[in-house]
Amino acid sequence: MHGTWTLIKLVIRRERLITPAWILLLAVLAAGQANRYAQSFPTTQSVADFAREMTANKALTAFAGEVYSPTIAGMAVWKNADAIYTILALIAILTVIRHTRGEEESGRAELVGAGVIGRLAPLTAALAVTATSMLLAGIVTAFSMIKLGFDVTGSLAFGAAITGIGLVFTGVGALAAQLTEGARTAIGLAAMGLGLSYLLRFVADGGAGAAVKWASPQGWSHLVQPYAANDLAALLPSLALALATMAAAYRLNARRDLGHGILAQRPGPAHARRLSSPLALAWRLHKGLLTGWSIGYAVAGLVLGALALSIPEVSRQGASVEEFLRRYTASPEAGMTDAYLWLISLSLGYVAALYPLLALLRLRAEETTGRAELLLAHPVGRLRWAWSHLVFALAGPVVILGLAGLAMGVAVGDPLSVLPGTLVQVPAVWVLAGVGVLAFGVLPKAAAAISWAAFLFVNLFGEVLGPIIGIDYWVAKYFVPFPNLPMVLSGEAFSAVPLLIMTALTAALTAAGLTALGRRALV
């Protein structure tokens, strides 16, 4: 453990801007939603009526969870808690892997280890700072709710639920960092765990019952029931899993070589006859990512499509139901099932926007490791090399969203019925790909940060989460592509105009990025 405190100070210095920013963001999400509801529902009866309407809306219940407390604070938690849990879990994964596996992959860990640093000090420093950040996120969020005048016990329970999910995925991220040799692979492995956790919680609240929720770390935080039962005992599995994964990470860290993982990478073939072009090489590099996303989206499509059969129709009376149908349907004949299928397709599109960014970051990884320089020493131009990766960044969303649409269609009994709703998301996803190409060409050192910022911006300020912090819909309409898509599954006629505009914007961003790539020095 020698040198742990020095490394803790180093990690804090590197996180001094981003960590306070996301902690503040989560507190704003929680307090902003509570303040919004306080203005919208001035009486106890009005918020009780709202809670009753939301309880009857099984589509929203699957997304947000069960309504446990028909109060302003309870409904604010119902509305945004699952979003906060998911965002925090992703942040925990990225943070702990960045300061463990990421440091080894870049070679900095070897330089630091050449000094008087104990073997377990880097892992301990990463876990200490990340876990403390998770605790601060819970404390700051609880304090923000208390400052608004809500119940202290309920606010502290909400903060504990936030910290609990953060600690779980801090441990999961640390364990993934020991298993794999690459930071991207570690993030993918940990994110698969997060996706499974979310899917189990979604299925449980969609109708499978509380027994399924007990199998999900996100479900454990939901079962705390802030402002209702305030059951902190529901977090015991979270604490146990966090400690178990962290202990396993320490054990594996002591058994592996620096720079290597427990799961060894497979050696390539002795004679790579199939790697006869940059495109063939890019396929070898991208096929694992594409296969994982394809399987995940196909499974998610089957499960989420099956839930559509259990969505009951509800009365169209009530301001909340009318608002929900206004946002997700375009015809008075469209029902709750139609709105659910469109909302699922839209949500899959928002998540799929991450795929092209991850695929394009492979370009940056090839450049920083020097492999791109070796390739370009042969008669391969920069644009040909870049396009070999861009093909998968653009085709990948078509594949994964197409599979999800087919799987949902099979689940509802008509294989092609949902496919238009998922494929119409593709041009919006491509816009994010264009942003990634532009960042790689113009600001390569900041490409990863810009890509993640673009993804978070689209998801936080889009039509899905924007209203949580009071962002008007027109803001999302102008700055986020997804709200402009035709709602083809819920009564709106197909229009190619927004899709062509998004495709043209993608082409312009891509062209600018590739032009900048052709003129800059490789770094």
C-alpha positions as CSV (number, residue, x, y, z in Angstrom):
1,M,0.0,0.0,0.0
2,H,3.0,2.3,0.1
3,G,2.4,5.5,-1.9
4,T,-1.4,5.2,-1.7
5,W,-1.9,8.7,-0.4
6,T,0.3,10.2,-3.1
7,L,-1.7,8.4,-5.8
8,I,-5.0,9.5,-4.2
9,K,-3.9,13.1,-4.5
10,L,-3.0,12.5,-8.1
11,V,-6.4,11.0,-8.9
12,I,-8.1,13.8,-7.1
13,R,-6.1,16.3,-9.2
14,R,-7.1,14.6,-12.4
15,E,-10.8,14.5,-11.4
16,R,-11.0,18.0,-9.9
17,L,-13.2,19.3,-12.6
18,I,-15.3,16.4,-13.9
19,T,-16.2,14.9,-10.5
20,P,-17.8,18.0,-9.0
21,A,-19.6,18.6,-12.3
22,W,-21.4,15.3,-12.4
23,I,-22.1,15.4,-8.6
24,L,-23.8,18.8,-9.1
25,L,-25.6,17.5,-12.1
26,L,-27.2,14.6,-10.2
27,A,-28.2,16.9,-7.4
28,V,-29.8,19.3,-9.9
29,L,-31.7,16.4,-11.6
30,A,-33.1,15.4,-8.2
31,A,-33.9,18.8,-6.8
32,G,-35.0,20.2,-10.1
33,Q,-37.6,17.5,-10.6
34,A,-38.9,17.9,-7.1
35,N,-39.2,21.7,-7.5
36,R,-40.9,21.2,-10.9
37,Y,-43.5,18.9,-9.4
38,A,-44.0,21.3,-6.4
39,Q,-45.1,24.0,-8.8
40,S,-47.2,21.7,-11.0
41,F,-49.1,20.0,-8.1
42,P,-49.9,22.6,-5.5
43,T,-52.3,20.4,-3.4
44,T,-52.1,17.0,-1.8
45,Q,-55.0,15.8,-3.8
46,S,-53.5,16.9,-7.2
47,V,-50.2,15.0,-6.5
48,A,-52.2,11.9,-5.3
49,D,-54.2,12.0,-8.6
50,F,-51.0,12.2,-10.5
51,A,-49.6,9.2,-8.7
52,R,-52.7,7.2,-9.4
53,E,-52.5,8.0,-13.1
54,M,-48.8,7.1,-13.2
55,T,-49.4,3.8,-11.4
56,A,-52.0,2.9,-14.1
57,N,-49.5,3.7,-16.9
58,K,-47.5,0.4,-17.1
59,A,-45.4,1.8,-19.9
60,L,-44.0,4.5,-17.7
61,T,-43.8,2.2,-14.7
62,A,-41.5,-0.2,-16.6
63,F,-39.2,2.7,-17.4
64,A,-39.2,4.6,-14.0
65,G,-40.2,1.9,-11.5
66,E,-43.1,1.6,-9.1
67,V,-44.7,4.5,-7.3
68,Y,-44.1,4.0,-3.6
69,S,-45.1,7.4,-2.2
70,P,-47.9,9.6,-3.6
71,T,-46.1,12.8,-2.4
72,I,-44.1,15.5,-4.2
73,A,-40.8,14.0,-3.1
74,G,-41.9,10.5,-3.7
75,M,-43.0,11.3,-7.2
76,A,-39.8,13.2,-7.9
77,V,-37.9,10.0,-6.9
78,W,-40.1,7.9,-9.1
79,K,-39.5,10.1,-12.1
80,N,-35.8,10.5,-12.0
81,A,-34.2,8.0,-9.5
82,D,-33.7,5.3,-12.1
83,A,-32.0,7.8,-14.5
84,I,-29.7,8.9,-11.6
85,Y,-28.9,5.3,-10.7
86,T,-28.0,4.4,-14.3
87,I,-25.9,7.6,-14.9
88,L,-24.1,7.1,-11.6
89,A,-23.3,3.5,-12.3
90,L,-21.8,4.4,-15.7
91,I,-19.7,7.2,-14.1
92,A,-18.4,4.8,-11.5
93,I,-17.4,2.3,-14.2
94,L,-15.6,4.9,-16.3
95,T,-13.8,6.5,-13.4
96,V,-12.4,3.4,-11.8
97,I,-11.3,1.9,-15.1
98,R,-9.8,5.1,-16.2
99,H,-7.5,5.1,-13.2
100,T,-6.6,1.4,-13.2
101,R,-6.7,-0.4,-16.6
102,G,-6.5,2.9,-18.5
103,E,-3.3,3.8,-16.7
104,E,-1.8,0.4,-17.4
105,E,-2.8,0.5,-21.1
106,S,-1.2,4.0,-21.6
107,G,2.1,2.9,-19.9
108,R,1.8,5.5,-17.1
109,A,1.2,2.8,-14.5
110,E,4.6,1.3,-15.3
111,L,6.3,4.6,-14.9
112,V,4.6,5.2,-11.6
113,G,5.4,1.7,-10.5
114,A,9.1,2.2,-11.1
115,G,9.0,4.5,-8.1
116,V,8.5,3.6,-4.5
117,I,4.9,2.5,-5.0
118,G,3.3,-0.6,-3.6
119,R,1.6,-3.0,-5.9
120,L,-1.9,-2.4,-4.5
121,A,-1.6,1.4,-4.2
122,P,-2.9,2.3,-7.7
123,L,-6.0,0.1,-7.3
124,T,-6.6,1.4,-3.8
125,A,-6.3,5.0,-4.9
126,A,-8.8,4.5,-7.7
127,L,-11.3,2.7,-5.4
128,A,-10.9,5.3,-2.6
129,V,-11.5,8.3,-4.8
130,T,-14.4,6.7,-6.8
131,A,-16.1,5.3,-3.7
132,T,-15.8,8.6,-1.9
133,S,-17.3,10.3,-5.0
134,M,-20.3,7.9,-4.8
135,L,-20.7,8.8,-1.2
136,L,-20.5,12.5,-1.9
137,A,-23.1,12.1,-4.7
138,G,-25.5,10.6,-2.2
139,I,-24.9,13.2,0.5
140,V,-25.2,16.2,-1.9
141,T,-28.4,14.9,-3.4
142,A,-29.9,14.1,0.0
143,F,-28.9,17.6,1.2
144,S,-30.5,19.2,-1.8
145,M,-33.8,17.5,-1.1
146,I,-33.6,18.4,2.6
147,K,-33.0,22.1,1.6
148,L,-36.3,22.0,-0.4
149,G,-38.1,21.0,2.8
150,F,-38.7,17.3,2.2
151,D,-38.5,14.6,4.9
152,V,-35.0,14.2,6.3
153,T,-35.3,10.4,6.7
154,G,-36.6,9.9,3.2
155,S,-33.9,12.2,1.8
156,L,-31.2,10.3,3.6
157,A,-32.6,7.0,2.3
158,F,-32.6,8.4,-1.2
159,G,-29.0,9.4,-0.8
160,A,-28.1,6.0,0.6
161,A,-29.8,4.3,-2.4
162,I,-27.7,6.5,-4.8
163,T,-24.5,5.7,-2.9
164,G,-25.4,2.0,-2.9
165,I,-25.6,1.6,-6.7
166,G,-22.5,3.7,-7.1
167,L,-20.5,1.4,-4.8
168,V,-21.7,-1.7,-6.6
169,F,-20.5,-0.6,-10.0
170,T,-17.3,0.8,-8.5
171,G,-16.5,-2.8,-7.5
172,V,-17.8,-4.2,-10.8
173,G,-15.6,-1.7,-12.8
174,A,-12.5,-2.6,-10.6
175,L,-13.1,-6.3,-11.2
176,A,-13.5,-5.9,-15.0
177,A,-10.3,-3.9,-15.0
178,Q,-8.4,-7.0,-13.7
179,L,-10.0,-9.4,-16.1
180,T,-9.2,-7.8,-19.4
181,E,-6.1,-6.2,-21.0
182,G,-7.8,-3.2,-22.6
183,A,-9.8,-0.3,-21.0
184,R,-12.4,-0.5,-23.8
185,T,-12.9,-4.2,-23.2
186,A,-13.2,-3.6,-19.5
187,I,-15.7,-0.8,-19.9
188,G,-17.7,-3.1,-22.3
189,L,-17.7,-6.0,-19.8
190,A,-18.8,-3.8,-16.9
191,A,-21.4,-2.0,-19.1
192,M,-22.9,-5.4,-19.9
193,G,-23.4,-6.0,-16.2
194,L,-25.1,-2.6,-16.0
195,G,-27.3,-3.4,-19.0
196,L,-28.3,-6.7,-17.4
197,S,-29.1,-5.0,-14.1
198,Y,-31.3,-2.4,-15.9
199,L,-33.1,-5.0,-18.0
200,L,-33.9,-7.1,-14.9
201,R,-35.3,-4.1,-13.1
202,F,-37.2,-3.0,-16.2
203,V,-38.8,-6.5,-16.5
204,A,-39.6,-6.6,-12.8
205,D,-41.5,-3.2,-12.9
206,G,-43.0,-4.1,-16.2
207,G,-45.0,-6.9,-14.6
208,A,-42.6,-9.7,-13.6
209,G,-42.8,-8.8,-9.9
210,A,-40.5,-7.9,-7.0
211,A,-38.8,-11.3,-7.0
212,V,-37.0,-10.4,-10.3
213,K,-36.2,-7.0,-8.9
214,W,-34.1,-8.6,-6.1
215,A,-31.8,-10.0,-8.8
216,S,-30.9,-6.4,-9.9
217,P,-28.5,-4.0,-8.2
218,Q,-30.6,-1.2,-9.5
219,G,-33.6,-3.0,-8.1
220,W,-32.1,-3.0,-4.7
221,S,-31.9,0.8,-4.7
222,H,-35.5,1.0,-5.9
223,L,-36.5,-1.3,-3.0
224,V,-35.3,1.2,-0.5
225,Q,-38.5,3.1,-1.3
226,P,-37.4,6.6,-0.3
227,Y,-40.1,8.7,1.3
228,A,-42.1,5.6,1.9
229,A,-40.7,2.5,3.6
230,N,-37.1,4.0,3.8
231,D,-35.9,0.4,4.0
232,L,-32.1,0.6,4.2
233,A,-31.9,-3.2,4.7
234,A,-32.6,-3.5,1.0
235,L,-29.1,-2.1,0.4
236,L,-27.4,-5.0,2.3
237,P,-27.0,-6.9,-1.0
238,S,-25.5,-3.8,-2.6
239,L,-22.9,-3.6,0.2
240,A,-22.1,-7.3,0.0
241,L,-21.7,-7.2,-3.7
242,A,-19.5,-4.1,-3.6
243,L,-17.2,-5.6,-1.0
244,A,-17.1,-9.0,-2.8
245,T,-16.2,-7.5,-6.2
246,M,-13.6,-5.2,-4.6
247,A,-12.0,-8.1,-2.7
248,A,-12.0,-10.1,-5.9
249,A,-10.3,-7.2,-7.7
250,Y,-7.5,-7.1,-5.1
251,R,-7.1,-10.9,-5.3
252,L,-6.8,-10.9,-9.0
253,N,-4.5,-7.8,-9.0
254,A,-2.0,-9.7,-6.9
255,R,-2.0,-12.7,-9.3
256,R,-1.5,-11.1,-12.7
257,D,1.3,-9.3,-14.5
258,L,1.2,-5.5,-15.0
259,G,-0.4,-4.7,-18.3
260,H,-2.1,-8.1,-18.6
261,G,-5.5,-9.4,-17.6
262,I,-6.7,-12.7,-16.2
263,L,-8.6,-13.3,-19.4
264,A,-5.7,-13.5,-21.9
265,Q,-6.2,-12.2,-25.4
266,R,-6.2,-14.8,-28.1
267,P,-3.2,-14.7,-30.4
268,G,-3.8,-13.9,-34.0
269,P,-3.3,-16.4,-36.8
270,A,0.3,-17.1,-37.8
271,H,-0.5,-16.3,-41.4
272,A,-3.1,-13.6,-41.7
273,R,-4.2,-14.1,-45.2
274,R,-7.6,-12.6,-44.5
275,L,-6.1,-9.3,-43.3
276,S,-5.3,-8.3,-46.9
277,S,-6.9,-4.8,-46.6
278,P,-7.5,-2.0,-44.1
279,L,-11.2,-3.0,-44.1
280,A,-10.4,-6.6,-43.3
281,L,-8.2,-5.4,-40.4
282,A,-11.0,-3.1,-39.2
283,W,-13.5,-5.9,-39.2
284,R,-11.2,-8.0,-37.0
285,L,-10.9,-5.1,-34.6
286,H,-14.7,-4.3,-34.6
287,K,-16.3,-7.7,-34.8
288,G,-16.3,-8.3,-31.0
289,L,-17.9,-4.9,-30.3
290,L,-20.5,-5.4,-33.0
291,T,-21.3,-8.9,-31.9
292,G,-21.8,-8.0,-28.3
293,W,-24.1,-5.1,-29.1
294,S,-26.0,-7.2,-31.6
295,I,-26.7,-10.0,-29.1
296,G,-27.6,-7.5,-26.4
297,Y,-30.0,-5.6,-28.6
298,A,-31.6,-8.8,-29.9
299,V,-32.2,-10.0,-26.3
300,A,-33.5,-6.7,-25.2
301,G,-35.8,-6.5,-28.1
302,L,-37.3,-9.9,-27.3
303,V,-37.8,-9.0,-23.6
304,L,-39.1,-5.5,-24.1
305,G,-41.4,-6.5,-27.0
306,A,-42.9,-9.3,-24.9
307,L,-43.8,-6.7,-22.2
308,A,-45.8,-4.7,-24.8
309,L,-48.4,-7.5,-24.7
310,S,-49.0,-6.8,-21.1
311,I,-49.5,-3.0,-21.4
312,P,-53.1,-2.3,-20.6
313,E,-55.0,0.6,-22.2
314,V,-55.9,3.4,-19.7
315,S,-58.4,6.2,-19.7
316,R,-57.3,9.2,-21.7
317,Q,-58.5,11.5,-18.9
318,G,-56.0,13.3,-16.8
319,A,-53.4,15.9,-17.6
320,S,-50.4,13.5,-17.1
321,V,-51.8,10.8,-19.4
322,E,-52.7,13.4,-22.0
323,E,-49.2,14.8,-21.9
324,F,-47.6,11.3,-22.2
325,L,-49.8,10.5,-25.2
326,R,-49.1,13.9,-26.8
327,R,-45.4,13.4,-26.6
328,Y,-45.3,9.8,-27.8
329,T,-48.2,9.5,-30.2
330,A,-49.3,11.4,-33.3
331,S,-52.9,10.1,-33.7
332,P,-55.9,9.9,-31.5
333,E,-56.3,6.3,-32.5
334,A,-52.9,5.3,-31.2
335,G,-53.1,3.5,-27.9
336,M,-50.8,3.0,-24.9
337,T,-49.2,-0.1,-26.6
338,D,-48.3,2.1,-29.6
339,A,-46.8,4.8,-27.3
340,Y,-44.8,2.1,-25.4
341,L,-43.3,0.6,-28.6
342,W,-42.3,4.0,-29.9
343,L,-40.8,5.0,-26.5
344,I,-38.9,1.7,-26.5
345,S,-37.6,2.3,-30.0
346,L,-36.6,5.9,-29.1
347,S,-34.8,4.7,-26.0
348,L,-32.9,2.1,-27.9
349,G,-31.9,4.8,-30.4
350,Y,-30.6,7.1,-27.6
351,V,-28.4,4.2,-26.2
352,A,-27.3,3.1,-29.7
353,A,-25.8,6.6,-30.2
354,L,-22.9,5.4,-28.1
355,Y,-22.0,2.6,-30.5
356,P,-20.5,4.7,-33.3
357,L,-18.6,6.8,-30.8
358,L,-17.0,3.7,-29.3
359,A,-16.2,2.4,-32.8
360,L,-14.6,5.7,-33.8
361,L,-12.5,5.9,-30.6
362,R,-10.8,2.7,-31.9
363,L,-9.3,5.0,-34.5
364,R,-7.8,7.1,-31.8
365,A,-6.5,4.0,-30.0
366,E,-4.8,2.8,-33.1
367,E,-3.2,6.2,-33.5
368,T,-1.9,6.6,-29.9
369,T,-0.5,3.0,-29.7
370,G,1.4,3.5,-32.9
371,R,-0.3,0.8,-34.9
372,A,-1.8,3.3,-37.3
373,E,1.7,4.6,-38.1
374,L,2.8,1.1,-39.0
375,L,-0.2,0.6,-41.2
376,L,0.2,4.0,-42.9
377,A,3.9,3.2,-43.7
378,H,2.5,0.8,-46.3
379,P,0.6,2.1,-49.4
380,V,-2.5,2.9,-47.4
381,G,-3.8,6.5,-47.3
382,R,-5.2,8.2,-44.2
383,L,-8.7,8.5,-45.6
384,R,-8.8,4.9,-46.6
385,W,-7.6,3.9,-43.2
386,A,-10.2,6.1,-41.5
387,W,-13.1,5.0,-43.8
388,S,-12.3,1.3,-43.0
389,H,-13.4,2.1,-39.4
390,L,-16.1,4.6,-40.3
391,V,-17.9,1.9,-42.3
392,F,-18.5,-0.1,-39.0
393,A,-19.4,3.1,-37.1
394,L,-22.2,3.8,-39.6
395,A,-23.3,0.3,-40.5
396,G,-23.2,-0.9,-36.8
397,P,-26.3,1.1,-35.7
398,V,-28.2,-0.3,-38.7
399,V,-27.4,-3.8,-37.7
400,I,-28.1,-3.5,-33.9
401,L,-31.3,-1.4,-34.3
402,G,-32.5,-3.7,-37.1
403,L,-32.0,-6.7,-34.9
404,A,-33.8,-5.0,-32.0
405,G,-36.7,-4.1,-34.2
406,L,-37.0,-7.7,-35.6
407,A,-36.8,-9.2,-32.1
408,M,-39.6,-6.9,-30.8
409,G,-41.7,-7.7,-33.8
410,V,-41.3,-11.4,-33.2
411,A,-42.3,-10.9,-29.6
412,V,-45.5,-9.0,-30.5
413,G,-46.4,-11.5,-33.2
414,D,-45.5,-9.5,-36.3
415,P,-41.8,-9.6,-37.2
416,L,-41.8,-6.5,-39.4
417,S,-44.2,-4.3,-37.4
418,V,-41.7,-2.6,-35.1
419,L,-38.7,-2.6,-37.6
420,P,-39.6,0.9,-39.1
421,G,-39.6,2.4,-35.6
422,T,-36.1,1.2,-34.8
423,L,-34.5,1.9,-38.2
424,V,-35.9,5.4,-38.3
425,Q,-33.5,6.1,-35.4
426,V,-30.4,5.4,-37.5
427,P,-29.9,8.9,-39.1
428,A,-30.2,10.5,-35.6
429,V,-27.5,8.1,-34.4
430,W,-25.3,8.9,-37.4
431,V,-25.3,12.6,-36.3
432,L,-23.4,11.5,-33.2
433,A,-21.0,9.6,-35.4
434,G,-20.4,12.8,-37.4
435,V,-19.6,14.6,-34.2
436,G,-17.1,11.8,-33.3
437,V,-15.3,12.0,-36.7
438,L,-15.1,15.8,-36.4
439,A,-13.6,15.6,-32.9
440,F,-11.1,13.0,-34.0
441,G,-10.0,15.1,-37.0
442,V,-9.8,18.5,-35.3
443,L,-9.1,17.8,-31.6
444,P,-7.8,14.2,-31.4
445,K,-6.5,14.5,-27.8
446,A,-10.0,15.6,-26.7
447,A,-11.9,13.2,-28.9
448,A,-12.8,10.8,-26.1
449,A,-14.0,13.6,-23.9
450,I,-16.0,15.2,-26.7
451,S,-17.6,11.9,-27.7
452,W,-18.8,11.1,-24.2
453,A,-19.9,14.7,-23.6
454,A,-22.0,14.6,-26.9
455,F,-23.6,11.3,-25.8
456,L,-24.4,12.6,-22.3
457,F,-25.7,15.8,-23.7
458,V,-28.1,14.1,-26.1
459,N,-29.4,11.8,-23.4
460,L,-29.6,14.4,-20.6
461,F,-31.1,17.2,-22.6
462,G,-33.1,15.3,-25.1
463,E,-36.8,14.6,-24.8
464,V,-36.3,11.7,-22.5
465,L,-34.5,13.4,-19.6
466,G,-34.7,17.1,-20.5
467,P,-37.9,17.8,-18.7
468,I,-36.4,16.6,-15.4
469,I,-34.3,19.7,-15.1
470,G,-36.9,22.0,-16.7
471,I,-35.5,22.1,-20.3
472,D,-38.4,23.0,-22.6
473,Y,-39.2,20.7,-25.5
474,W,-38.2,23.3,-28.1
475,V,-34.6,23.2,-26.8
476,A,-34.5,19.4,-27.4
477,K,-36.2,19.9,-30.8
478,Y,-33.4,22.2,-32.1
479,F,-30.3,20.7,-30.4
480,V,-31.1,16.9,-30.2
481,P,-31.9,14.9,-33.3
482,F,-34.2,12.2,-31.8
483,P,-37.2,14.4,-31.0
484,N,-37.4,15.3,-34.7
485,L,-37.9,11.8,-35.9
486,P,-41.4,10.8,-37.3
487,M,-43.3,8.7,-34.8
488,V,-44.1,6.0,-37.3
489,L,-45.2,3.4,-34.7
490,S,-47.7,5.7,-33.0
491,G,-49.7,7.2,-35.8
492,E,-47.4,9.7,-37.6
493,A,-46.9,9.4,-41.3
494,F,-43.4,8.7,-42.5
495,S,-41.5,11.8,-43.6
496,A,-38.0,11.6,-45.2
497,V,-37.2,15.3,-44.7
498,P,-35.8,15.1,-41.1
499,L,-33.9,11.9,-42.0
500,L,-32.4,13.5,-45.0
501,I,-31.4,16.6,-43.0
502,M,-29.7,14.5,-40.4
503,T,-27.9,12.4,-43.0
504,A,-26.7,15.6,-44.7
505,L,-25.5,17.0,-41.4
506,T,-23.6,13.7,-40.7
507,A,-22.0,14.0,-44.2
508,A,-20.9,17.5,-43.5
509,L,-19.4,16.7,-40.1
510,T,-17.7,13.7,-41.5
511,A,-16.2,15.5,-44.4
512,A,-14.9,18.3,-42.1
513,G,-13.4,15.7,-39.8
514,L,-11.7,13.7,-42.5
515,T,-10.4,16.9,-44.1
516,A,-8.8,17.9,-40.8
517,L,-7.4,14.4,-40.4
518,G,-5.7,14.7,-43.7
519,R,-3.9,17.9,-42.7
520,R,-2.9,17.3,-39.1
521,A,0.1,15.4,-37.7
522,L,-0.4,12.0,-36.1
523,V,0.0,12.2,-32.4
